[in-house]
Amino acid sequence: MNTIVVAVVVAFPIAAAVSRAVDTPTGFLTASVLVAAVVIFAARTFHGRQEPIAPPRPWWKMTARPPEGFLLATLFGAQALSVTITRLDGVSLAPTMLPVSVQLLISANYRNASLCMKSKDRAYRSSE
């Protein structure tokens, strides 16, 4: 749940503020790098209640449980769609392609990590 709070309270506002403040390719690049850094930090730092601190999470695991990852995948996908729709007002979409691509990549990573956790849970349950 902490990762979701960080994404909503930190990552999304940072991206929006930087993108609006510097409506140039450099601003979009900066926003994309900041969001990716916040996501990586949150995924590596915040653990679930039953999740041990040591050893560290596997590199592919983004959240403690699959539902959280699916929710974050939906949020990041929705943000990518929102950015695309708001730029359809006649302004060139080219500068926003990088942040939209980063958002979609983050969304795909959350989704894939959740799918992997679900398949590992199923394999574990079937072996019991």
Buried (B, 14 or more C-beta within 10 A) or exposed (E): EBBBEBBEEBBBEBBBEBBEEBEEEEBBBBBBBBBBEBBEBBBEEBBBEEEEEEEEBEEEBBBBBBEBBBBBBEBBBEBBBBBBEEBEEEEEEEBBBBBBEBBBBBBEBBBBBBBBBBEEEEEEEEEE
